Amino acid sequence: MADAAGDERQLWFTVLGAVAVRRGEQELDAGSPRQRALLAVLLLQGGRGISAVELIRALWGENPPPAAMDALREYVCRLREVLAPDADMLVSESDGYALRVDEGGLDLRRAERLASEAEQARRTGDPARARELLVRALELWTGEPLAGVPGPYAATWRNRLEERRLSLVETRIALDLEAGRHAEAVAELTALTAEHPLRERLRELLMLALYRGNRRAEALAAYADIRRLLGKREGVAPSARLSELHRRILRTDPRLPVPEGGRPGPAGGGAARGRPAQLPLDTPDFTGRAALVEELVVHLGPAQGRGVALCAVGGTGGVGKTALAVHVAHAVRPFFPDGQLYVDLQGCGPRPADPETVLGAFLRALGVSDCAIPEGVGERAALYRSVLDGCRVLVLLDNARDAAQVRPLLPGTDGCAALITSRNRLAHLPGTHVMALDVMRTREALALFTRITGEGGEDARAVVAACGCLPLAIRIAAARLVARRAWTAADLVRKLADEHRRLQELQAGDLGIKATFELGYGQLPAPQARAFRLVALPCGLDISLGAAAAVLGLGTEEARRTLEFLVDTSLLESPAPDRYRYHDLVRLYARACAERDEPPERCAAARSRLLDHYLATAARVYTMNRPGEPLLDHLEPTRYPGLAFDDRESALEWLYTEAGNLLACARASAGGSMLRRAADLLLVTKDLADSGTGARQYEQTVVRLLTAALAARDARAEGRLRLLMIHLHVMAGRLAEADREARAAMALRRHCADPVLSSHALNESGIIAGLQGRHDDAEALLTQALAAYRSYGNHNSAASVLGNLARTYQDTGRITEGVDLAEQCLALYREIGATVRLATGHYELGVALKQAGRPEDALRHLGRAVAIYQDSRQCLWEAMTYWRMAEAHLAAGRPAQAAGRAEEALAILHGPSGRWARANALTVLGHALRRTGHADRARVCWQEALETYEELGSPEAPAVRRLLPADGTAPPAHDADG
C-alpha cells in the first residue's frame, strides 16, 4: 500500500512531533490544544473504540469540568469537519468513538513498520539495510511527541514514545558500531549520555565505542561515572550486563572487536571466556535406564526459549546417579556448544564443597582471571551469571548436599541448563524437574553385569541379586570377576554367599552402600588395601600422585600402579591424569577402615610424610621466587623429599593448584610434633595470601595454628605465625592489629634464638612504624633489620629493607637519598637473580621517582613491576601497582589515564584483604575525577575511601576528610595532586 504521506488524496496524521493532520502537502487546522488532544487519543488507540468516559478522563484527568461531555461532543463534531470528505473515519460507537485510519496514514504506524522490517533485515544478515530502515523510522520523529497536547493521557504516551525513539536510536548506533563507525558514534553518544545519564544501554554503547576507538581508559571512566551516579541517585549497582562489559574491557576480551591501533595490553591478567569441557568420561558400558535417559534429554535440551532448564536426580548412594547424569550430559552436549562445567559437591561428606570455592573454579574455567574473581559467594555468583549471559552452557552438579549449596551455582539465563545429583530430593529448587532414581530392574542389572564380564545365566542372576541390583555393587563385583580370569560367575556367587550379613546390608538402604564398599575392600590385595585406607587420611578434596606417594611412602611409579588398581575397582576416581579423589562416602568408609585396621602410629607417619612432602616442595617454590633468601636453612627438617621443578611456571602452577590441599594439611597438623612444620608450610606459601584468591582461607589457617602454638607454648612456631599475622594485617590496612602482633613478635625474640623471627620482626615493625608516621622509629628498626639480614646472608630480604628505608627517607623529605636507596634495592635484586621480588625493586623505585617529580620514569618502572606481578599471579600487588601508576599519571597531568589505572586497581581489589588498597585507589580516582570536572563522582570516591580508612583506623583518614568539607563542596582541582 502506498503511504498516505505521499498521496495527495489521503490524510496523513502525525503524533511523533506536533499532533497534526495533512492532506498531501496541506496542513489542516486540527483545532485547539484540547481538540488535538482528542485527536491524539483516538489515533493512539489504533482504530479501537474508546468510551466517552475514558476520553474525558484522558483529556481532563480525574476531575473533569461539569461540561466535559458537551465539550467532548463539540470536539468530535469539529474533527469531523476537519476530516471531511473523510469524516466517516471518525465513527460513533455505542458508548464512545473510534478513528479508523488507513495502515499507512499514521507516522507512528509507519515508524513501527520500518522498525519491524529493520529487525527482520538484521536477523537475515543485512545490517546495512537494517540501518537504512531505522534511519527512515527515526526521521518520522520531528520533535517532542504530542507536542503542546495537554492531559494525563498525552503525558503518559509522550514518555512512551520518547522511550521508543531512544530504543531505536540505540539499535541504530549498535549497527554503526558493528560497521566500525565507532569514531562518529562517540560524539553522539556523549551528548545522549549527558541528556540521559542513567540510561545503561547508552552507557554500554559509549563504552564500546570508546574501547573500539582505542580509548580504553575513557571507556572505564564511563563505567565509573554511571556506577557512581546509580549508587548516588538510585541506590543500585549497574546491571549485570554493563558490569560484565566493564570486566571484559578490563580483561581485553578477544571477543570484543579489536580497537584501532591494535589491542591494548591486558589488565588484571585477564583472559578470554573459556569453553570448558569438564564432563567426566561417559561410562562405555552404560546399560539400561533408557526411559529415564529419554526423559532427562527431553527436559534438558534444546533449552532455548524456556529459561534455564533444571533437572535433579535423587537417590541413595551407589544407585548410579552420577553414571546416569554423565551419560545424559554427553547425550545433550550438542545443545550446549559454549561448554560444559562439572563439579563433585561432596554433599555426603563432613566437608561439602563450599559454593564460593566452586564458583571460583567455574569462573577460572570460563576464562576469568584469578585477579578478576571477587571474594564472597554473592559477588562470585553474580559474576558467574554475567559471564554465562548469552551462552549455552550445561552445568553438571554432582552429589549435592541440599538446595542451599546448589542455588549459587545455577545459571541465570535462557539457553543454559543444570543437571544435579543428590541423595536428597531437591524440592526447594522451583522449576526443577525432579527424578527419584531407584535400583536397577533385574533385567537391566543382569544386562550390565553380562556386558562387563561376558557371563550370563543363573549364576550371573544370583550375583546381581546378591548385589541388590545396586549399580555400584554390580560394577565392583563384575570388576573382580574380570580381573581374575580363573574365576567364573559361579565362583563369585560362592564368595558372596559367605557374607550373609553383608548381603542383608546390601538391601538395607544406606547400610547397603557400606556393604558394597566392604565387598570391594575385602578383596583387595594387602598393598592396595593399605593404600585405600591411608590415601583417605588427608583432608583435601583430592590428592595428587606425588602427595599420595608421600602418604604411602612409595615411589611414584609404584604409587601410580597401586592407585590405578583402586581406580579400576571403582574405589577411587581419577578426575585428571595423576590426580585422585574418593567418592565422599567411600572416603568415609576408607577412613573407618584406617581407624580399624591401621595402628595409630602408622596413620600419624602417613600424615607426617604428607606434611614433609608439601613443606619441602613449597620451600623450593619459595626459593625459586626469592633467590638470595636462605630460608631453607632455617626451616624444620623434613625426612620425605618434595618435588623438583624444571621451571618457575610449573612451580607456580603446582603452588596454586595445590593451595586448598596445602592449607588443609596445615590445619590438620596444628598439634604435636607437626606444629612447627605446619607453621613453616604457611611461611613458605605466603604468596597465597597476596594472590587475591584464597586469602581468607589462608588467614583462617594462620589463626588456627597460632592458637595451637599458644596452647603448646611453642615460642618458635608462635613467632613465625605472628610474622604472618603482621603481614596479613599490614596488607589489609589493619595497622593497630599489626602493631600489637609486632610488639608480641619483638618480645618473643628474647626467648627464641630464631634468626628468621629476629630479623623479620624488626623489618615488619619498621614498616608499621613508617605507615603510622613514626619515622624515627621506622628508620632505627629498619636499619637494625638490614644488619640482621646481612648477618646471616639473607640478601633478598636485605634488598626489601632498602626499599622500605627508601620510603622512610622520602617521607622525611630526603627525596634524593630515597631514590638512591630504591636504586640500590633494585640493583641488589638484579644481582641475586630475583624473579617475583624483582617486581618489588621496580615498584619501590617507581614510587621513589614519582616522589622525586619524575613521573615518566616512575611509570616505566611501575609498568615492569605490574608485568611481573601478573606473571606471578600476585593480584594484590598488581592492584597496588596500578594505584601507584594512577598517582604517577596524575602527577604528569593526565587525569583520564589516572582514572583508568585506578579503575583497574578497583576491579581487582575485593574482600577484606584488599580494603586498604581499595581505599587508596578510590582516593587517587577521586583526584583524577575532580580534575576532569566530575566533582560529584570525586566526592563519592573520597567518602567511600574515608569510611574504609576510619573503620581500619588508618592514618590516611584525616587527609581524605579534609577533601570533604562540611558544605559539600569539593576542593579546587589544583589541590588534588594525588
Stockholm file with secondary structure:
# STOCKHOLM 1.0

chainA/1-978         MADAAGDERQLWFTVLGAVAVRRGEQELDAGSPRQRALLAVLLLQGGRGISAVELIRALWGENPPPAAMDALREYVCRLREVLAPDADMLVSESDGYALRVDEGGLDLRRAERLASEAEQARRTGDPARARELLVRALELWTGEPLAGVPGPYAATWRNRLEERRLSLVETRIALDLEAGRHAEAVAELTALTAEHPLRERLRELLMLALYRGNRRAEALAAYADIRRLLGKREGVAPSARLSELHRRILRTDPRLPVPEGGRPGPAGGGAARGRPAQLPLDTPDFTGRAALVEELVVHLGPAQGRGVALCAVGGTGGVGKTALAVHVAHAVRPFFPDGQLYVDLQGCGPRPADPETVLGAFLRALGVSDCAIPEGVGERAALYRSVLDGCRVLVLLDNARDAAQVRPLLPGTDGCAALITSRNRLAHLPGTHVMALDVMRTREALALFTRITGEGGEDARAVVAACGCLPLAIRIAAARLVARRAWTAADLVRKLADEHRRLQELQAGDLGIKATFELGYGQLPAPQARAFRLVALPCGLDISLGAAAAVLGLGTEEARRTLEFLVDTSLLESPAPDRYRYHDLVRLYARACAERDEPPERCAAARSRLLDHYLATAARVYTMNRPGEPLLDHLEPTRYPGLAFDDRESALEWLYTEAGNLLACARASAGGSMLRRAADLLLVTKDLADSGTGARQYEQTVVRLLTAALAARDARAEGRLRLLMIHLHVMAGRLAEADREARAAMALRRHCADPVLSSHALNESGIIAGLQGRHDDAEALLTQALAAYRSYGNHNSAASVLGNLARTYQDTGRITEGVDLAEQCLALYREIGATVRLATGHYELGVALKQAGRPEDALRHLGRAVAIYQDSRQCLWEAMTYWRMAEAHLAAGRPAQAAGRAEEALAILHGPSGRWARANALTVLGHALRRTGHADRARVCWQEALETYEELGSPEAPAVRRLLPADGTAPPAHDADG
#=GR chainA/1-978 SS CCCGGGCTTSEEEECSSBCEEEETTEEECCCSHHHHHHHHHHHHTTTCCEEHHHHHHHHHTTSCCTTHHHHHHHHHHHHHHHHTTSGGGEEECSSEEEECCCTTSBHHHHHHHHHHHHHHHHHTTCHHHHHHHHHHHHTTCCSSTTBTCCSHHHHHHHHHHHHHHHHHHHHHHHHHHHTTCHHHHHHHHHHHHHHSTTCHHHHHHHHHHHHHTTCHHHHHHHHHHHHHHIIIIISCCCCHHHHHHHHHHHHTCTTSCCCTTSCCCCSTTCCCCCCCBCCCCCCTTCCSCHHHHHHHHHHHSSCTTSSCEEEEEECCTTSSHHHHHHHHHHHHGGGCTTCEEEEECCTTSSSCCCHHHHHHHHHHHTTCCGGGCCSSHHHHHHHHHHHHTTCCCEEEEEEECCHHHHGGGSCCSTTCEEEEEESSCCTTSTTEEEEECCCCCHHHHHHHHHHHHSCCHHHHHHHHHHTTTCHHHHHHHHHHHHHCTTCCHHHHHHHHHTCHHHHHHHTSTHHHHHHHHHHHHTTSCHHHHHHHHHTTCSCSSCEEHHHHHHHHTCCHHHHHHHHHHHHHTTSSEEEETTEEECCHHHHHHHHHHHHHHSCHHHHHHHHHHHHHHHHHHHHHHHHHHSTTCCGGGGSCCCSSCCCCCSSHHHHHHHHHHSHHHHHHHHHHTCSGGGHHHHHHHHHHTGGGGGSSSSHHHHHHHHHHHHHHHHHHTCHHHHHHHHHHHHHHHHHTTCHHHHHHHHHHHHHHTTTCCCHHHHHHHHHHHHHHHHHTTCHHHHHHHHHHHHHHHHHTTCHHHHHHHHHHHHHHHHHTTCHHHHHHHHHHHHHHHHHTTCSHHHHHHHHHHHHHHHHTTCHHHHHHHHHHHHHHHHHTTCHHHHHHHHHHHHHHHHHTTCHHHHHHHHHHHHHHCCSGGGHHHHHHHHHHHHHHHHHTTCHHHHHHHHHHHHHHHHHHTCTTHHHHHHTSCTTSCCCCGGGCCC
#=GC SS_cons         CCCGGGCTTSEEEECSSBCEEEETTEEECCCSHHHHHHHHHHHHTTTCCEEHHHHHHHHHTTSCCTTHHHHHHHHHHHHHHHHTTSGGGEEECSSEEEECCCTTSBHHHHHHHHHHHHHHHHHTTCHHHHHHHHHHHHTTCCSSTTBTCCSHHHHHHHHHHHHHHHHHHHHHHHHHHHTTCHHHHHHHHHHHHHHSTTCHHHHHHHHHHHHHTTCHHHHHHHHHHHHHHIIIIISCCCCHHHHHHHHHHHHTCTTSCCCTTSCCCCSTTCCCCCCCBCCCCCCTTCCSCHHHHHHHHHHHSSCTTSSCEEEEEECCTTSSHHHHHHHHHHHHGGGCTTCEEEEECCTTSSSCCCHHHHHHHHHHHTTCCGGGCCSSHHHHHHHHHHHHTTCCCEEEEEEECCHHHHGGGSCCSTTCEEEEEESSCCTTSTTEEEEECCCCCHHHHHHHHHHHHSCCHHHHHHHHHHTTTCHHHHHHHHHHHHHCTTCCHHHHHHHHHTCHHHHHHHTSTHHHHHHHHHHHHTTSCHHHHHHHHHTTCSCSSCEEHHHHHHHHTCCHHHHHHHHHHHHHTTSSEEEETTEEECCHHHHHHHHHHHHHHSCHHHHHHHHHHHHHHHHHHHHHHHHHHSTTCCGGGGSCCCSSCCCCCSSHHHHHHHHHHSHHHHHHHHHHTCSGGGHHHHHHHHHHTGGGGGSSSSHHHHHHHHHHHHHHHHHHTCHHHHHHHHHHHHHHHHHTTCHHHHHHHHHHHHHHTTTCCCHHHHHHHHHHHHHHHHHTTCHHHHHHHHHHHHHHHHHTTCHHHHHHHHHHHHHHHHHTTCHHHHHHHHHHHHHHHHHTTCSHHHHHHHHHHHHHHHHTTCHHHHHHHHHHHHHHHHHTTCHHHHHHHHHHHHHHHHHTTCHHHHHHHHHHHHHHCCSGGGHHHHHHHHHHHHHHHHHTTCHHHHHHHHHHHHHHHHHHTCTTHHHHHHTSCTTSCCCCGGGCCC
//
